[in-house]
Every structure is written in C-alpha cells, then in structure tokens.
Amino acid sequence: GHELSAGDLIPVFSWLFLRGRCRYCGAKIPARCPVSELLCALAFLGVVLTVGVTPEAGRDLILTLLLLSVALVDYDTGLISDGLLAAIGADWLIFAPFMDGGFRQTLKTGIPGALAASVPLLLLSLLMDRVLGRESMGGGDIKLFFVCGLFFPWQSILYFLIVSCVLGILFAAVSSRTVGDPENPKAFPFGPAIAAGAYLSLLTAEPAVAFYLSFF
C-alpha cells in the first residue's frame, strides 16, 4: 500500500538494486517484472533497427508497448481490455497523417487489412461455436486481430494470421495456462500469441511477403 518513488521504478535496475524485494515491506517482486521490462527494451530496439527514427517508429513503439500489455493481461486474466484495444486503434489513427501517402492512403490500406484479419475469423468462429456447442474463440481475440490488422496492408494479413496461429499452437503445447472458463476448461489465452505475431509481422511481414512473391 505504499506509494513508490521514482527510484523504485527504474526498469530492470530498481529490481536488481532492491534484490527483488519491496523497499518498504520486503515483499518479493516477481522476476517477471524485470524480464518484461527487458523484453520491452529489446522489442523497442527491434523496431528502431527495422524502420529507423521515423514517425512510423513512434507509432510502432507505442503499439509494441500496448501489445506487451495485452499479452501480460490476457495471460493473467484470460481477458483483453477494450481500453487497450481502443488505445491500439487510437495509436494507428493519430499517426495516420504522418505515414507514407498521408491520412487517406493509410485509411485505404488499414481498413481492408483490419477487415481481412478479423472478418474471416469471426465467421469461422461463429461456425465452430455452432459445431462445438461452445465458444471457440473469444471476442477479445477477434477484436485484437481487427485493430492489429489496421497496421498491415492486406497482402501481409495472411502472414500475420499464420505467425499468430503457429505461436498459439506452440504456446498451447508448452503451457498449461488456461483462461479459467468453467464451460471451456481447456481454453488458453490466445492474446499473447496474437500480440507476438503482430510484433513479429511488423518487423518481418514486408520482406517475407516480397520474398514469397518473387517466386511468381
């Protein structure tokens, strides 16, 4: 219940200096905290090395931070906050005028990408819900695909979906984490895989798609 000072909040270093315990009550601070902070720093570095110091980098750095937040929250709670989803959409919209081609071109690229990422999955999810008699994919996952799709041209959407699904399968295979849904006890949080897929697609989708198309 103690208000932390600025010195307690320096990423990674505060945890090391305090030896993993709260300065005031001595409670143990989970190692996941500095690991998440270090992961965020490395992810930021990946963005800057990929797109340079540009308006696109500013947009993608904010997106990276929000994706990490989505992944951690969904992993803990099995829920994806509408507030975080709205923030991702706002990030895309605010930076749209500063992207190549300006606001209009960004809209022409982003809206089809968002629909291509979410509508097929929504239809498939509705079909699977009827076949299985239970929810097959959370609404938050589909909304996350939608807002992340805003950042990609439609040509990159299939790559984004494939990467996210492969990561989801790997996550489900190595983790026993579930969302705690009594009606679907084996359901696992898909948000971390989608968030990681979106981040990796930011860095690799364009060259990967160009490489694939070079064969035709």
C-alpha positions in Angstrom: 0.0 0.0 0.0 3.0 2.3 -0.1 3.4 4.9 -2.9 6.5 4.0 -4.8 9.1 6.7 -5.5 10.8 7.4 -8.9 13.9 5.5 -7.7 11.8 2.3 -7.2 10.5 2.4 -10.8 13.7 2.4 -12.9 13.2 -0.5 -15.3 15.3 -3.6 -14.5 17.8 -1.7 -12.3 15.5 -1.0 -9.5 14.7 -4.7 -9.2 18.4 -5.5 -9.2 19.3 -2.8 -6.6 16.4 -3.9 -4.3 17.4 -7.6 -4.8 13.9 -8.4 -5.9 12.1 -7.2 -2.8 10.0 -4.1 -2.0 12.0 -1.4 -0.3 9.2 -0.8 2.3 7.6 -4.1 3.2 10.1 -6.6 2.0 7.6 -8.5 -0.2 9.1 -10.4 -3.1 8.8 -8.8 -6.5 8.3 -11.4 -9.2 11.2 -11.9 -11.7 8.6 -11.5 -14.4 8.7 -7.7 -13.8 12.3 -7.1 -14.9 12.0 -9.8 -17.6 9.0 -7.9 -19.1 10.9 -4.6 -18.8 14.0 -6.1 -20.6 11.8 -7.7 -23.2 10.1 -4.3 -23.9 13.5 -2.7 -24.3 14.7 -5.3 -26.8 11.4 -5.0 -28.7 11.8 -1.3 -28.9 15.3 -1.8 -30.2 14.0 -4.2 -32.9 11.5 -1.5 -34.1 14.1 1.2 -34.4 16.6 -1.0 -36.1 13.9 -2.0 -38.6 12.3 1.3 -39.5 14.8 3.9 -38.2 14.0 7.1 -36.3 10.7 8.0 -38.2 7.1 8.7 -37.4 6.4 5.0 -38.2 8.8 4.1 -35.5 7.0 6.3 -33.0 3.7 4.6 -33.9 5.2 1.1 -33.7 6.9 1.8 -30.4 3.6 2.7 -28.8 2.0 -0.3 -30.5 4.7 -2.6 -29.1 4.1 -1.3 -25.6 0.4 -1.9 -25.9 0.9 -5.4 -27.4 3.1 -6.3 -24.5 0.4 -5.0 -22.1 -2.3 -7.0 -23.9 -0.2 -10.2 -23.7 0.6 -9.9 -20.0 -3.0 -9.0 -19.0 -4.6 -11.8 -21.1 -2.1 -14.3 -19.8 -3.0 -13.4 -16.2 -6.8 -12.9 -16.6 -7.9 -14.5 -19.8 -9.4 -11.1 -20.8 -8.3 -8.5 -23.4 -9.2 -5.0 -22.2 -11.4 -2.9 -24.5 -9.4 0.1 -23.3 -6.1 -1.4 -24.6 -7.8 -2.3 -27.9 -9.1 1.3 -28.2 -5.6 2.6 -27.4 -4.2 0.5 -30.3 -6.8 1.9 -32.6 -6.1 5.4 -31.4 -2.3 4.9 -32.0 -3.0 4.0 -35.6 -5.4 6.8 -36.2 -3.2 9.6 -34.6 -0.2 8.6 -36.6 -2.1 8.0 -39.9 -1.5 11.6 -41.3 2.3 11.1 -40.8 2.6 7.8 -42.7 3.7 7.5 -46.3 0.8 8.6 -48.5 -0.9 10.6 -45.8 -4.1 10.0 -44.0 -6.2 8.9 -46.9 -3.8 6.3 -48.1 -3.4 5.0 -44.6 -7.1 4.5 -44.4 -7.2 2.8 -47.7 -4.5 0.4 -46.5 -5.6 -0.1 -42.9 -9.3 -0.7 -43.1 -9.1 -3.5 -45.6 -6.3 -5.0 -43.5 -8.4 -4.9 -40.4 -11.3 -6.5 -42.1 -9.2 -9.2 -43.7 -7.7 -10.1 -40.4 -10.9 -10.3 -38.4 -14.0 -11.0 -40.6 -12.9 -14.5 -41.8 -12.0 -15.4 -38.2 -15.3 -14.1 -36.9 -17.3 -16.2 -39.5 -15.1 -19.3 -38.7 -15.6 -18.7 -35.0 -19.4 -18.5 -35.4 -19.4 -21.7 -37.4 -17.2 -23.5 -34.9 -19.4 -22.3 -32.0 -22.4 -24.0 -33.6 -20.5 -27.2 -34.3 -18.8 -27.5 -30.9 -21.7 -26.1 -28.9 -19.4 -23.7 -27.0 -17.3 -20.6 -27.7 -14.3 -21.4 -29.9 -12.6 -18.1 -29.9 -13.0 -15.1 -27.5 -14.5 -11.9 -28.8 -11.4 -10.1 -27.5 -9.2 -12.1 -29.7 -11.1 -11.2 -32.8 -11.2 -7.5 -31.9 -7.4 -7.7 -31.3 -7.0 -9.2 -34.8 -9.1 -6.2 -36.1 -7.1 -3.4 -34.5 -3.7 -5.1 -35.3 -4.8 -5.5 -38.9 -5.0 -1.8 -39.2 -1.2 -1.7 -39.3 -0.8 -4.0 -42.2 -1.7 -4.0 -45.9 -4.0 -6.8 -46.9 -1.1 -8.6 -48.6 0.6 -9.1 -45.2 -2.5 -10.3 -43.3 -2.2 -14.0 -44.2 1.4 -13.9 -42.9 0.2 -12.2 -39.7 -2.5 -14.8 -39.2 -0.2 -17.7 -39.8 2.5 -16.5 -37.5 -0.1 -15.8 -34.7 -1.7 -19.3 -35.1 1.7 -21.1 -35.1 2.7 -19.2 -32.0 -0.6 -20.1 -30.4 -0.2 -23.8 -31.1 3.3 -23.7 -29.7 2.1 -21.8 -26.6 -0.7 -24.3 -26.0 1.7 -27.2 -26.4 4.2 -26.0 -23.9 2.0 -24.2 -21.4 -0.7 -25.4 -19.0 -2.2 -21.9 -18.7 -5.9 -21.7 -19.3 -8.4 -18.8 -19.1 -10.4 -20.4 -16.2 -13.6 -20.7 -18.2 -15.7 -23.4 -16.5 -17.6 -24.0 -19.7 -14.4 -24.5 -21.7 -11.7 -25.6 -19.2 -9.1 -26.3 -21.8 -9.3 -22.8 -23.4 -6.0 -21.0 -23.3 -5.3 -17.3 -23.7 -4.6 -16.6 -27.4 -3.9 -12.9 -26.8 -0.1 -13.3 -26.1 0.3 -15.3 -29.4 -1.6 -12.6 -31.4 0.4 -9.8 -29.8 3.7 -11.6 -30.5 2.5 -12.4 -34.1 1.6 -8.7 -34.7 5.0 -7.6 -33.4 7.0 -10.1 -35.5 4.9 -9.2 -38.5 5.8 -5.5 -38.0 9.4 -6.5 -38.4 9.3 -9.2 -41.0 6.0 -9.3 -42.9 7.0 -6.9 -45.7 10.3 -8.7 -46.7 8.8 -12.1 -46.1 5.8 -11.4 -48.5 8.2 -9.8 -51.0 10.4 -12.9 -50.9 7.4 -15.2 -51.4 6.1 -13.1 -54.4 9.5 -13.1 -56.0 8.9 -16.8 -57.0 6.0 -15.8 -59.3 
